Amino acid sequence: MFDFQFDSLEKLNKLLDACKQLGVETNPAVIDGLGIIPLFSWYHESFDREDDIVGVRIPSLDMACKDFHACKWPGNLSNRDTSLALYFDSMNEKNQNTVKRIQSTCSQIITFSHFVPRQELCPEKRMLFYPNLPKIIGSDWLEDRIRSIHGVESSSFACHVFGHTHFCWDAVVDGI
């Protein structure tokens, strides 16, 4: 049970501390020559660049997404702008030296995120049960972060694994 005296970032830090105490690795690492890089990220509504569906009643993000009720963000961080996406992306900076070491020693690297790095990795709105899903699933800064790790050139060893959409498929987009 969560203690509501803490904001959501404090809860995240407590979770990361618990992982560390239990020996659960949450930082970039090399395992058997394979670079594994988990990435922090958060969504922003401006990630969605597809026209909204009109003419049908669609529940608001506040009604459909628990984040707007369950998360309590400190200071000027909000689900309603890009501040959380930028904040979570900046959390990856603490691992930059490790990432550079992995890039220089590993020919195969897998990056991971919960959120989606590109909008075209989500089905078109007209195909979705909840057409506003693209507003709460991804981040442009996440794609930039992934490209800074894997590079812009196509590579048969560039792989990124993401979740959050609840759709299972694989795709190659611009070499990743």
VODREN-502558 format. One record per residue: residue in one letter; x, y, z of N, C-alpha, C in turn. Coordinates in steps of 0.05 Angstrom, whole numbers, plus 5000, padded with zeros to 4 digits. Layout:
N
AXYZXYZXYZ ...
REM end
This chain:
176
M501749765000500050005000501850255000 F501150434982502750684981502050875003 D504051015012503651225032503251485017 F500951615020500351855005501652105015 Q503452075035504952315044507252375025 F507952185007510052224988508952294961 D510452464947509652514919510652284902 S509852284877510352054859513352024853 L514952244853517852214849519152084873 E518252164897519252034921518551744922 K516251674913515451384911517251234891 L517751364868519551234849522251184861 N523351384875525951354887525951134908 K523851114923523650894943523450624929 L522050604907521950364891524750284880 L526150484870528850424859530750344882 D530450464905532050384928531450094937 A528850024936528049744943529149554923 C529149624898530249444877533249404883 K534649614889537549594894538049414918 Q536449444939536749274963536248974957 L534448924939533648654931535548534910 G537348694900539148604879537948614851 V535748764847534548794821536049024807 E537248974785538849174771537049344754 T537149614757535549794742537249994726 N539849954727541750134713542849984688 P543950134669545150014645547349814654 A547549594639549549384646550249234621 V552449084623553248894603553048614614 I551548444599551248174607552047994584 D554047834588555147664567555647814540 G556748044542557448204519555148364506 L552748334518550448484508549948724525 G549848964512549149204527546149224532 I545449264557542649294564542249564577 I540549734565540250004574537250064579 P536350054604533650154610533650454610 L531350564600531150854598528750954613 F529151174628526951314641525451474620 S522851494622521351654603518551704615 W517151894604514351954611513052074585 Y510452064584509052154560508552454561 H507852564538506852834536504652844514 E502552994519500353004500501153094472 S503153264470504053364444505353144427 F505952914438506952684424504952604402 D502352644408500252574389499952794368 R500652734344500352924322498252844302 E496752634307494652554290492152714297 D490552794277488052944282486252784301 D484952934319483152814338480652704324 I479552494335477052384324474752574334 V473052654316470852834323468252694317 G466152784329463452684323462552454340 V464352354357463652144376464552234404 R463152134424463852214451466152034461 I468352164469470752024479471252124507 P471551944526472252034553474752194554 S474852394571477252564574479552404585 L481952514582484352384593484052354623 D482952554636482552544665480852304673 M478852244657476952024663478251754656 A479751744634480751484624483451404635 C485051594644487751534652488151574682 K488751364696489051374725491351564733 D493351604716495551774723494752054733 F492552154722491652424729490452434757 H489952194769488852184796490852064816 A492251854807493951694825496751824828 C497551984810500252104812500052384823 K501852444841502052714853504852814848 W505053004830507753104821508553354837 P511053374843512053604858512353854840 G512354084853513054334840511654384814 N513154444793511954524768511854284748 L511854044757511653804740508653744737 S507853674712505053634706504753434683 N502553284684501753114661500753274637 R500153524641498853694621500753834602 D503353804606505353934588507653744584 T509853854575512253684570514153664594 S513453794616515353794639516053524649 L514153334652514753074662516452914642 A515852934616517452794596520352894596 L520753154598523453264600524853184626 Y523353184648524553114673525552824673 F523752644664524452354664526752304644 D526752444621528952414603531552504616 S531552714631533952814643535052624664 M533352444675534252244694536152054681 N536152024655537951854641540851964640 E541152214645543752344644545752224664 K544752134687546552034708547951774698 N546951644677548051404667549751444642 Q550151694634551551744608554251614606 N555851624627558551504626558351204622 T556451074635556050784632555150724604 V553250884593552250844566554550874546 K556251074549558551114531560350874532 R560850764556562550524559561250284544 I558650254548557250034534557350074504 Q557050314494557150374466559950304454 S562050344470564750304460565550004463 T564149854479565049574483563149364472 C560649434466558649244458557749294429 S557749084413556749104386553749074385 Q552548954406549648924407548649064432 I546649244428545449384451542449374448 I541149314471538249324472537549544492 T535849734483534749934501531849854507 F530949944531528249884540526950134551 S524350154547522750364559519950264564 H518550394581515750334584514150474563 F514950724557513450884538514350844509 V512750944490513250904462514951134451 P516951064434518651284424517751414398 R515751304384514851424359511851374356 Q510451574347507551554345506651334326 E508151284304507251084285507450794296 L508450774321508450514334505850454349 C504050644347501350614358499450604334 P497450424335495550414313494150684309 E493050724285491550974280489250994300 K488551244306486351294326483751154318 R483151154292480651034284480450734290 M482850604295482950324301482950264331 L483050474347483450444376480750444391 F480550284412478250294429478150564443 Y480450674452480550934463482351114445 P481051274428482551434408484451634419 N484351704445486151894456488751764467 L488951504463491251354473493951484465 P494251574440496851684433497751924450 K495852054463496552284480497952204506 I497751944513498751854539500651614537 I501851574513503551344511506551394504 G507151634495509951664485511251934489 S513751934480515352174483517252214460 D517352454449519352514428522152514439 W522552584464525252584476526252304479 L524452114483525251834485526451744458 E525251814436526351744410529151874407 D529452124414532052254413534152104430 R533352024453535151874471535951604459 I534051464448534651204435536551244412 R536051444395537851504372540651584381 S540851714404543451794414545051544423 I543651334429544951084438545450904414 H543450864397543750684374544850814349 G544751074348545651214324543451254304 V543951414284541951474264542051274241 E544351154237544650964215543350704222 S542450564201541250304205543350114216 S542449944234544249734245542549494251 S543649264243542149014248542248944278 F543849104294544049044322542649254339 A541149434327539749644342536949544349 C536349524375533849414384532849574408 H530349654406529049794429526449644435 V525949584460523549444469521949644486 F519349664480517649854495515049714502 G513549834519510949734527508849944525 H507049944543504950144548502550134528 T502950044504500650044486498849804490 H499849594501498349344505497749204478 F499349274457499149144431501849004427 C501748764417504248614413504848604383 W507148704376508148674349511048764348 D512448704326515048814322515148964296 A516949154294517249314270520049424269 V520949484245523449624242522749894230 V523550104244523050374236525650524235 D526450624212529050764209531350604221 G531350344217533650184225533650084254 I531650164269531450074297528949914300 
REM end
